Amino acid sequence: MRPMSKSPGKGSKALTKAPNAGRTARPKRVEQAAKAKTPVASAKAAAVKATRVARVAKVVVDDTFAEAFDMRATGVIVTGPNRKWARQAAETMTGFATSVIACGIEAGIDRELRPDETPDGRPGVRVLMFGMGWNEMQKQLQNRVGQCVLTCPGAACYDVGIPGPEKMKIGSLLRYFGDGWQIAKKLDGRRFWRIPVMDGEFVCEGTTGYTKSAVGGGNLILLGRSPAATLLAAETAVEAMKAVPDVIMPFPGGIVRSGSKVGSKYKMLPASTNHRFCPTLHGQVETDLDDDTRSVLEIVIDGLTAEAVADAMRAGMEAIMKLGPDKGASRISAGNYGGKLGRHHFKLRELLR
């Protein structure tokens, strides 16, 4: 869970295992196919489908929801002389940006862009940034582009492509670094700044897109029977989510291990470890874990729209269920505040219908 994130919903108890779970009996569809002397290929296809259904049934999906919040979003398209340097600039720019609570911003890479998808015909990366207010986001945007993209060999910076009338400033602020030697160019109604630097010039668009309709805090909580299996499930889910446009998973590798609850026994702390999800405290405190749970990880998702967050959560869950409980997570849950704070409620089971 993200720092100061949600406590689990009331409906997050484990469900009863599916009937016949673990049996090695031959799938019924295969037996029927064999009796009817259907082609081997058809029988095999039926067996694969039956096995897939059985595997999905073994991964428990809690009857609960992820509670998410309205956020604001901006970002940039970063390009470079090659993929390596475009990505280097983007990764540096999105460092220390896991949570607005301590980092001021939540940022990550949405996706890589082909040369034919970027303004200057070079390899690129789309970076998204999420926050709570204009002033802090403008400060973060200016500082991160100025310290991480302007400084990167061969990098350039352009509008992120978020539609809307409001724009945040990038090049129109960073241009002063040119000390009077900067040059403005206007192409197709867009203003670009050319700032002289030691390897040539830094090209930066004057402004970039901004929206007040973003959503932050979509989440999945994965429970597994071993740390290795749970981590594999989380990695598999994150990879599936990366294929969904307009979302980021801002924590390290997209994954959170230090889930927190609001409050603490220590007055100076606004948040502390979520003891209900700590396997080492099982048996000592009230718990939301199954007896065989040995590890819990969370994935937090921010998106430009609620639909994008829902699509990412769905993709992640489907990937986890295909992996199965023996190799990955045995249970999927989510964090919420009981629906009292965030207006976006992503019901896990409904996402899979």
C-alpha positions in Angstrom: 0.0 0.0 0.0 1.1 3.5 -0.6 2.0 5.6 2.4 -1.1 6.7 4.2 -3.1 4.5 1.9 -6.3 2.7 2.4 -7.2 0.2 5.0 -8.8 -3.0 3.7 -12.5 -3.2 3.1 -14.8 -5.2 5.2 -15.3 -7.6 2.4 -11.7 -8.7 2.2 -12.0 -12.1 3.9 -10.8 -15.2 2.0 -13.4 -17.1 0.1 -13.9 -20.9 0.4 -11.8 -22.9 -2.0 -13.5 -24.0 -5.2 -14.9 -27.5 -5.1 -12.6 -30.2 -6.4 -9.6 -27.9 -6.1 -6.4 -29.8 -6.4 -7.8 -33.0 -7.9 -6.1 -34.5 -10.9 -9.2 -36.0 -12.4 -9.5 -35.7 -16.2 -11.5 -32.6 -17.3 -15.1 -33.6 -18.1 -15.0 -31.9 -21.5 -12.0 -34.1 -22.5 -13.8 -37.3 -21.4 -16.9 -36.3 -23.4 -14.7 -35.5 -26.4 -13.0 -38.8 -26.1 -16.3 -40.8 -25.9 -17.6 -38.9 -29.0 -14.3 -39.7 -30.8 -13.7 -36.0 -31.6 -10.4 -35.0 -33.2 -7.4 -34.9 -30.8 -6.9 -31.2 -31.5 -10.5 -30.4 -30.4 -10.1 -32.5 -27.2 -6.8 -30.8 -26.5 -8.3 -27.4 -26.9 -11.1 -28.3 -24.5 -8.6 -29.6 -22.0 -6.6 -26.3 -22.1 -9.8 -24.3 -21.7 -11.0 -26.4 -18.8 -7.6 -26.2 -17.1 -7.6 -22.4 -17.5 -11.0 -22.1 -15.9 -9.9 -24.4 -12.9 -6.8 -22.3 -12.5 -8.8 -19.0 -12.4 -11.1 -20.5 -9.8 -8.2 -21.2 -7.4 -7.1 -17.6 -7.2 -9.4 -16.0 -4.6 -10.7 -12.5 -5.5 -12.1 -10.7 -2.5 -15.5 -9.1 -2.7 -14.1 -5.6 -2.1 -13.1 -2.5 -3.9 -10.2 -0.1 -4.4 -11.0 3.4 -3.4 -9.3 6.1 -5.5 -9.3 9.9 -5.6 -9.4 12.8 -7.9 -6.0 14.1 -8.9 -4.4 16.5 -11.3 -2.0 15.4 -14.0 0.6 16.7 -16.4 3.7 15.4 -18.1 6.1 15.6 -21.0 7.4 13.7 -24.0 11.1 13.3 -23.7 13.2 12.4 -26.8 16.8 11.6 -27.2 19.4 10.7 -29.9 18.6 7.0 -29.2 16.4 5.0 -26.9 19.0 4.7 -24.2 19.3 8.5 -23.6 15.6 9.2 -24.0 14.8 6.6 -21.3 17.7 7.8 -19.2 16.3 11.3 -19.0 12.8 10.0 -18.3 14.0 7.6 -15.5 16.0 10.3 -13.9 13.1 12.8 -14.1 10.7 10.3 -12.4 13.0 9.4 -9.5 11.8 10.0 -5.9 8.2 10.4 -7.1 6.3 7.5 -5.4 3.8 9.5 -3.3 2.6 13.1 -3.0 2.9 12.7 0.8 6.6 12.8 0.9 7.7 13.4 -2.7 5.4 16.2 -3.7 4.5 14.4 -6.9 3.8 10.9 -8.3 5.5 10.3 -11.6 6.4 7.4 -13.9 6.8 6.3 -17.5 3.6 5.8 -19.4 5.2 4.2 -22.4 8.0 4.4 -24.9 7.4 6.1 -28.2 8.5 5.3 -31.7 10.3 8.0 -33.8 7.1 8.4 -35.9 5.2 9.2 -32.7 7.4 12.1 -31.5 7.6 15.7 -32.6 11.2 15.5 -33.7 11.2 12.0 -35.2 13.5 10.6 -32.5 13.0 7.8 -30.0 10.9 9.1 -27.1 9.3 8.4 -23.7 6.0 9.7 -22.3 6.2 10.7 -18.7 3.1 11.3 -16.6 3.0 13.3 -13.3 0.2 13.4 -10.8 -0.4 15.8 -7.9 -3.0 17.6 -5.8 -2.5 21.3 -6.6 -1.3 23.6 -9.4 1.6 25.3 -7.6 3.4 22.2 -6.4 3.0 20.5 -9.7 4.4 23.5 -11.6 7.3 23.6 -9.2 8.0 19.9 -9.6 7.6 20.0 -13.4 10.1 22.9 -13.8 12.6 21.4 -11.4 12.5 17.9 -12.8 12.8 19.0 -16.4 15.4 21.5 -15.6 17.6 19.2 -13.5 17.0 15.9 -15.4 16.1 16.6 -19.0 18.0 19.9 -19.7 21.1 18.3 -18.3 20.8 15.0 -20.2 22.9 14.7 -23.4 20.9 15.1 -26.6 17.5 15.2 -24.8 14.6 17.4 -25.8 11.2 18.0 -24.2 7.7 18.4 -25.6 4.0 18.7 -24.7 2.7 15.5 -23.2 -0.5 15.5 -25.3 -3.1 15.8 -22.6 -6.1 17.7 -24.2 -7.6 20.7 -22.5 -7.4 24.5 -22.3 -5.0 24.7 -19.3 -1.3 24.5 -19.8 1.7 24.2 -17.5 4.9 26.1 -18.3 8.2 24.3 -19.2 10.3 26.0 -21.9 8.8 29.4 -21.2 10.4 29.2 -17.7 13.6 27.2 -18.5 14.4 29.6 -21.5 16.1 32.0 -19.1 18.9 29.5 -18.7 20.0 30.6 -22.1 21.1 34.0 -20.6 19.7 36.0 -23.5 20.9 33.6 -26.3 17.7 31.6 -26.3 15.6 31.6 -29.5 11.8 31.1 -29.8 10.3 29.3 -32.8 6.6 28.9 -33.6 5.5 26.0 -35.7 1.8 25.0 -36.3 0.7 27.3 -33.4 3.2 25.7 -30.9 6.0 27.7 -29.4 9.4 26.0 -29.0 12.5 27.3 -27.3 16.1 26.6 -28.4 18.5 27.0 -25.5 22.2 26.9 -26.2 24.1 24.2 -24.2 27.5 22.7 -24.4 26.5 19.8 -26.8 24.5 22.0 -29.1 21.0 23.2 -28.0 18.2 22.1 -25.8 14.8 22.2 -27.5 11.9 22.6 -25.2 8.3 23.3 -25.9 6.9 26.4 -24.1 4.0 24.6 -22.4 2.5 21.2 -21.8 -0.9 19.7 -21.2 -2.7 19.6 -17.8 -5.9 18.0 -16.5 -8.0 18.1 -13.3 -9.8 14.9 -14.2 -7.1 12.4 -13.4 -7.5 9.5 -10.9 -5.0 8.3 -8.3 -4.9 5.5 -5.9 -6.3 2.6 -7.8 -4.7 -0.5 -6.2 -4.4 -4.3 -6.0 -3.2 -6.1 -2.9 -1.6 -9.5 -3.6 -1.3 -12.2 -1.0 0.8 -15.2 -1.6 2.2 -18.4 0.1 5.9 -17.3 -0.3 7.7 -14.0 -0.9 9.1 -15.3 -4.2 5.7 -16.3 -5.5 4.1 -13.0 -4.4 6.8 -11.0 -6.0 6.5 -12.9 -9.3 2.7 -12.3 -9.3 3.3 -8.6 -8.7 5.9 -8.4 -11.5 3.6 -10.2 -13.9 0.8 -7.9 -13.1 2.9 -4.7 -13.5 4.1 -5.9 -16.9 0.5 -6.5 -18.0 -0.5 -3.0 -16.8 2.3 -1.4 -18.7 0.5 -2.3 -21.9 -2.4 -0.1 -20.8 -2.0 3.6 -22.0 -2.4 6.6 -19.8 -1.4 5.0 -16.5 1.6 4.7 -14.3 2.6 2.6 -11.3 4.7 5.1 -9.4 6.4 2.9 -6.7 9.7 1.0 -7.2 9.1 -1.3 -10.1 5.5 -0.5 -9.7 5.3 -2.4 -6.4 4.8 -1.5 -2.7 5.8 -3.6 0.2 5.4 -1.1 3.0 1.7 -0.8 3.2 0.5 1.7 5.8 -2.5 2.6 7.9 -3.5 6.1 9.0 -2.3 6.9 12.5 0.3 5.4 14.9 0.9 4.8 18.5 3.6 7.5 18.2 1.9 11.0 18.0 4.5 12.4 15.6 3.7 9.9 12.9 0.7 10.4 10.6 1.0 6.8 9.3 2.5 3.5 10.3 2.9 -0.1 9.1 -0.4 -1.8 8.4 -0.1 -4.6 11.0 -3.2 -6.4 9.7 -1.2 -7.3 6.5 2.2 -8.2 8.2 2.8 -11.9 8.0 5.3 -11.8 10.9 2.6 -10.4 13.2 0.1 -13.1 12.3 -1.2 -14.6 15.6 -0.3 -11.5 17.6 -2.8 -9.0 16.2 -6.1 -8.9 14.4 -5.3 -9.9 10.8 -6.6 -9.9 7.3 -4.3 -12.7 6.3 -5.0 -16.4 5.6 -3.1 -19.0 7.6 -0.9 -19.8 4.7 -0.1 -16.2 3.7 3.6 -15.5 3.9 3.9 -12.3 1.8 1.8 -9.3 0.8 2.5 -6.8 -1.9 0.5 -3.9 -3.4 0.4 -2.2 -6.8 -0.8 1.4 -6.9 -2.1 2.8 -10.2 -2.6 6.5 -11.2 -4.3 7.3 -14.5 -5.5 10.1 -16.7 -9.1 8.7 -16.5 -11.0 6.3 -14.3 -11.4 4.1 -17.4 -7.6 3.8 -17.7 -7.2 2.8 -14.1 -10.0 0.2 -14.4 -8.4 -1.2 -17.5 -5.0 -1.5 -15.8 -6.5 -3.2 -12.7 -8.3 -5.7 -14.9 -5.2 -6.4 -16.9 -3.2 -7.0 -13.7 -5.8 -9.3 -12.2 -6.1 -11.4 -15.4 -2.3 -11.8 -15.5 -2.2 -12.9 -11.9 -5.0 -15.4 -12.4 -3.3 -16.9 -15.5 -0.2 -17.4 -13.4 -2.1 -19.3 -10.8 -1.8 -19.6 -7.0 1.1 -22.1 -7.0 3.4 -19.9 -8.9 2.0 -16.5 -7.9 -0.6 -15.0 -5.6 -3.2 -17.1 -4.0 -5.5 -14.2 -3.3 -6.3 -10.7 -4.6 -7.7 -7.9 -2.5 -7.8 -4.1 -2.5 -7.5 -1.2 -0.1 -10.2 1.4 0.7 -11.6 3.7 3.4 -15.0 2.2 3.4 -16.0 4.4 0.5 -16.0 7.6 2.7 -13.2 9.5 1.1 -12.6 8.7 -2.6 -15.4 8.9 -5.1 -13.9 6.3 -7.5 -14.7 2.7 -6.4 -13.2 -0.1 -8.4 -15.0 -3.3 -7.5 -12.7 -6.2 -8.1 -15.2 -8.8 -9.2 -17.1 -6.4 -11.4 -13.9 -5.6 -13.3 -13.6 -9.3 -14.2 -17.1 -9.7 -15.6 
